[in-house]
Amino acid sequence: MIGVIAKKEFLCLVRDGRFKWSVAIMLLLLLTSFATGFQRYQSLHETRESAQERDVEQWLDQDVKNPHMAAHFGNYAYKPQGTLAFFDSGIDNYAGTTLWMEAHKTNFAQNRPAEDNGAVSRFGDLTPSMILQVLLPLVIILLGFSAFAGERDSGTLRQVMSLGVRPSDLLWGKFLGVGAAISLIVVPAVVIGAAILAFSLKSDSQELGSRAGLLLIAYLIYVLAFLFLTLGVSAVARSAKTALVILIGFWAFASFLMPKAASDISKLAVVTPTFSEFYKDAKATSANGLKGAEGRVSMPQSDHVELVRQELLAQYNVATVRDLPVYWVGISMQVLEERDYVIYQKFLGDLRDVFFSQQKLQDAFGFISPLLPVRSLSMALSGTSLIDQEQFNQTAQDFRIKMITDMNNELIDNTTMKDPLHVSGREVFAKVPPYQYVPPTLSQSMQNQTQNIILLALWGLLSLLFAVMAVKRLHV
Amino acid sequence: MLEAIKLRKEYGTNVALKGLDLKVAPGEIYCMLGANGAGKTTTVNCFLNFITPSSGEARINGINVQENPLETKKYIAYIPENVMLYRNMTGIENLQYFSKLGGHDYSEETYRDLLKRCGLQVEAVDQNIGGYSKGMRQKVGIAIALAKQAKAILLDEPTSGLDPKSSNEFSALLLELKASDVAILMVTHDLFRAKETGTRLGIMRQGALVRELTASDVSHTEVEQIYLEEMKY
């Protein structure tokens, strides 16, 4: 019985001219988004790889100089894109991709790809994820809104129900029929996506496969949630027109209004400090000490440096730094670097907490809109989420302190106060390994996603229950 | 086969059926007459379980419709005033679909024969329903009922809008079904057709069955006179 209904539903849909247009437009959009997404990924990937290689060469090829001055010359960290970024660019367009690592200064990542976009791109890139998250639900609604309500309007529902068809059979038949029609859009998307992944297989292919598989499951639940919602509303609505108005209203709310509102509410509830506030507070803390911290970092900077000076004078039993057998300038610079690293780690950590709190608050609105949990999961699995950006920022800051420490130690180890002149060349600079971004593992990417997984599963489950309950009370 | 026992349906203060008692036996065509709003379609809807009676029972083959809706629908077929079919499917595809939903599947040849038997032109069988007239859709509706091999058929003004020839062919089919011991309850405004095909005639007024006639005992003129007399109240 279910198979008979499914076959008829599919047949009626595919014979409808509107369906042919919908599939053609969706496939065209998907193909375009895959092509542009992959082209963008390849272009950015190659640009960043070559820039990173050039930067390493520049670091090694700099003139012989004082190693601390070499630390001032600095290095750039470029955030490489994960392979799945072609599918979902996530926050990549709006987050810095390049971080300059230099002595004394803790910088933020700069060069957001969105800055290069024109006014036309203000609504974001055309990515496969955007099409699946926003446009596919619209197609599901357009294909399914009349499943029950349209038959009620035309009178065929009376005819069908007079034959003793179980309402549940009708639901599952329609589900399979409309689902099969939708699969004409989704299956080519999955095949193209898999082909692109196969084309770009790398050493992380096993994890890539797991991520792609989980993406498929997440989007499948999302599509099923919209399909069951559509069928449920169609079953309870008085007419097909009413069903369409309700569903389009929900789609607009869930896809546009709610994500924007959630973002604005989260920014109001958890305020992000401005750049100037951040640096002003960090500099003041560096000067006055980090309250509540253990050790010398809690002291004012001058006291901290003075304490180290006194310790050195006592250690070498001399009266002034001029008489020290070690290079005090180098040591004091390293003390300040290590001190500022701790302080900036605290401030960057606080800022990270702000971003994660905002994200968590946004995700909490996922109980109103299924797009929010699937969007977060999609970004996390595609390696374009906040976690990936923070991993880049943190690894770059860790690289920076290591690079400066290596250079300062080179200076300290080879100079004294009486003989402070020391220059280094390529062989010393080569001790600093090139910056290598290690992306979060799958489990790290998913560590903040429990709530989103639960919410998406609930959307799938509750929409199924809603559809089942709706057809139980099916009126003709 | 079809039995209404003190069947009552209220919509707020409006009483659509006032304790209807009715029996339609196998091999009998019961024609239910009455003005609009008399309760005829409400009766059919109670047998189809499309509405729940406020009190009383509708029974098909001795089984309570409200208690066993799926079981009772095995025994009945339904032809509404406007048989609505799927516009993107052909006549034969519609018949195949509804027949399978009713639990019967036949060869393509049998489906074509059924449609032919119901008077559908051979060239229309493979055309989309979108191009069908009301009469052609009614014929497919009758074929659906025949394919179900139902023991009882509920008809709600089935000949409304049909041309005289089609109505006549339809009546002939009903008489064939009657001869096969099918119980038929037909709601109609067509007094002539009711007298021609009916075994018994029932006149409904304001939710109550006010008069019952045996078709063979009255002439066409008498049926009309009695009907108009009852409608005066």
Boltz contact constraints between the chains, C-beta under 6 A:
constraints:
  - contact:
      token1: [A, 4]
      token2: [B, 100]
      max_distance: 6.0
  - contact:
      token1: [A, 8]
      token2: [B, 97]
      max_distance: 6.0
  - contact:
      token1: [A, 12]
      token2: [B, 86]
      max_distance: 6.0
  - contact:
      token1: [A, 12]
      token2: [B, 88]
      max_distance: 6.0
  - contact:
      token1: [A, 15]
      token2: [B, 88]
      max_distance: 6.0
  - contact:
      token1: [A, 154]
      token2: [B, 84]
      max_distance: 6.0
  - contact:
      token1: [A, 155]
      token2: [B, 84]
      max_distance: 6.0
  - contact:
      token1: [A, 156]
      token2: [B, 84]
      max_distance: 6.0
  - contact:
      token1: [A, 162]
      token2: [B, 48]
      max_distance: 6.0
  - contact:
      token1: [A, 162]
      token2: [B, 78]
      max_distance: 6.0
  - contact:
      token1: [A, 163]
      token2: [B, 101]
      max_distance: 6.0
  - contact:
      token1: [A, 163]
      token2: [B, 102]
      max_distance: 6.0
  - contact:
      token1: [A, 164]
      token2: [B, 70]
      max_distance: 6.0
  - contact:
      token1: [A, 164]
      token2: [B, 73]
      max_distance: 6.0
  - contact:
      token1: [A, 164]
      token2: [B, 74]
      max_distance: 6.0
  - contact:
      token1: [A, 165]
      token2: [B, 101]
      max_distance: 6.0
  - contact:
      token1: [A, 476]
      token2: [B, 50]
      max_distance: 6.0
